[in-house]
Amino acid sequence: MTLSNPPTPLTLEPASLKRWTVRDYHKMSETGLLDPHERTELIAGQITLMAAKGTLHVTSLYLLVNTLRDKLGNSVLIRTQDPIQLDDLSEPEPDLAIVRGTVLDYATEHPRPSDVYLIVEVADRTLKYDCETKDKLYALAGILDYWVLDVKNRQLHIFRDPTPTGYTSHLILAEPNQAAPLVFPDCEIILTSILPPMS
């Protein structure tokens, strides 16, 4: 017997879903309930799978990290794809975060919003999610400076002025413009320098 129509996937109402805390999330990882080979992050109490990284994503992230390290030296800590604990329900792993202090300052806990100078997500497949979901998450946490590097369209989205409902400032820059982190106005980055060469 063949079905004429495929079954409709079951969708649950958000109110019926269990919200996991950061503590729950860590316990699941420690006890092996989460597959260590799957990249996940905790977003608003939900464990989400992270998108695979394409070559454009990896190249742009390396270029950005190298540029920032050249310009900022050891005055800050630059973390890549490491957790930031925004609150008890969210622990995203942004592609890049500039935080205060040194690596040893975070030996017992991940950085909190008050430690963060800049968060950057590199988007080759995740532009809508980074600009329409993660922006609200970071704004609610009070992250003052949030960038999304759109590698396919060769643009930089800059989100500033956070409120509990989202950022009130969203600037989109295209080549050959440049930008600087809010806290480091002299650290000007030319957009072309952090994007792979055009093929």
C-alpha positions in Angstrom: 0.0 0.0 0.0 1.3 3.4 -0.9 0.3 6.7 0.7 -0.9 9.4 -1.7 0.4 12.2 0.5 3.4 12.2 2.8 2.5 12.6 6.4 2.5 16.1 7.8 5.4 16.6 10.3 4.3 17.1 13.9 4.8 20.6 15.2 4.6 21.2 18.9 3.5 24.5 20.4 6.4 26.4 22.1 4.6 26.3 25.4 4.6 22.5 25.5 8.4 22.3 25.0 10.8 21.8 27.9 13.2 24.7 28.3 16.7 23.6 29.3 18.9 25.6 31.5 22.7 26.1 30.9 23.2 23.8 33.9 21.0 21.1 32.3 22.8 21.5 29.0 26.3 21.1 30.6 25.0 18.0 32.5 23.7 16.4 29.3 27.1 17.0 27.7 29.0 15.6 30.7 26.9 12.4 30.9 27.0 11.7 27.1 23.4 12.5 26.3 24.6 14.9 23.7 26.5 13.5 20.8 30.1 15.0 21.1 30.4 14.9 17.3 27.4 17.2 16.8 27.9 20.9 17.2 25.1 22.4 19.3 24.3 25.5 21.2 21.7 26.5 23.8 19.3 29.2 22.5 16.5 30.4 24.7 16.3 27.1 26.5 16.3 25.0 23.3 19.3 22.9 22.1 19.9 23.7 18.5 22.1 22.1 15.9 24.7 24.4 14.3 25.1 24.6 10.6 28.1 23.0 8.9 30.9 25.5 8.1 31.5 26.1 4.4 34.9 27.2 3.0 33.8 30.8 2.6 32.8 30.8 6.3 36.1 29.4 7.4 38.3 31.6 5.2 36.4 34.8 6.3 36.7 33.9 10.0 40.5 33.4 9.7 40.9 36.7 7.9 38.8 38.5 10.5 40.7 36.9 13.4 44.1 37.7 11.9 43.1 41.3 11.2 41.8 41.9 14.7 44.9 40.3 16.3 47.2 42.4 14.2 45.3 45.6 15.3 44.5 44.8 18.9 47.4 42.6 19.9 47.1 41.2 23.4 45.0 44.1 24.8 41.9 41.8 24.6 41.0 38.2 24.3 39.7 37.0 20.9 37.6 33.8 21.2 36.4 31.8 18.2 33.4 29.5 18.2 33.5 29.3 22.0 30.5 29.7 24.4 29.2 33.0 25.8 26.7 32.6 28.7 24.1 35.2 28.0 21.7 34.1 30.8 20.4 30.9 32.5 18.8 29.7 29.2 21.2 30.8 26.5 24.8 29.8 25.8 25.5 30.5 22.1 28.8 29.8 20.5 29.4 32.9 18.2 32.0 32.6 15.5 34.0 35.4 17.1 33.8 37.3 20.4 36.2 40.0 21.7 36.1 39.9 25.5 37.9 41.6 28.3 40.8 39.9 30.2 42.8 36.9 29.5 42.1 33.2 28.8 42.7 32.4 32.5 39.9 34.8 33.5 37.5 32.2 32.0 39.0 29.0 33.5 35.9 28.3 35.6 33.1 30.0 33.7 32.4 31.4 30.2 32.3 35.1 29.5 29.0 36.9 30.4 27.5 39.9 28.5 29.4 42.4 30.7 32.7 40.9 29.5 31.9 41.2 25.8 33.1 44.1 23.5 32.0 42.6 20.2 30.2 39.5 18.8 30.5 38.5 15.2 28.6 35.8 13.3 29.9 34.8 9.9 27.0 33.9 7.6 27.3 31.8 4.5 24.1 29.8 5.1 22.7 31.4 8.2 22.1 35.0 7.3 18.3 35.1 8.1 18.9 33.3 11.5 21.8 35.5 12.4 20.0 38.7 11.5 16.4 37.9 12.7 16.9 35.5 15.6 20.3 35.8 17.1 20.1 39.6 16.9 17.2 39.6 19.3 19.0 37.1 21.6 22.1 39.4 21.8 20.1 42.6 22.1 18.1 41.1 25.0 21.4 40.3 26.7 22.6 43.8 26.2 25.4 43.1 23.8 26.3 46.6 22.6 28.0 45.7 19.3 26.9 42.8 17.1 28.1 42.1 13.6 27.0 39.7 10.9 29.5 39.2 8.1 27.5 38.1 5.0 30.1 36.4 2.9 27.9 35.6 -0.1 26.6 39.2 -0.6 29.9 40.7 0.6 28.2 42.9 3.2 28.6 43.6 6.9 25.6 44.1 9.1 26.2 46.1 12.2 23.7 46.0 15.0 23.9 48.5 17.9 21.8 50.2 20.5 20.2 47.1 22.1 16.8 47.1 23.7 14.8 44.1 25.3 13.0 43.7 22.0 15.9 44.1 19.5 18.5 46.5 18.2 17.4 50.0 17.2 20.3 50.5 14.9 21.1 48.2 11.9 23.6 49.4 9.4 24.6 47.4 6.3 28.0 48.1 4.7 29.2 47.0 1.3 32.7 47.1 -0.2 34.9 49.1 -0.1 33.6 50.5 3.2 35.3 50.0 6.5 34.1 49.6 10.1 35.5 49.6 13.6 34.3 48.0 16.8 32.4 50.4 19.0 34.9 50.2 21.9 37.9 50.4 19.6 37.2 53.2 17.1 40.8 53.3 15.9 40.6 49.6 14.8 39.3 50.2 11.4 38.7 47.1 9.3 38.3 47.3 5.5 35.5 45.0 4.5 37.5 43.6 1.5 40.3 42.5 3.8 38.1 40.0 5.7 36.4 38.5 2.7 37.7 35.8 0.3 38.8 37.0 -3.1 36.1 37.2 -5.7 36.3 34.2 -8.1 
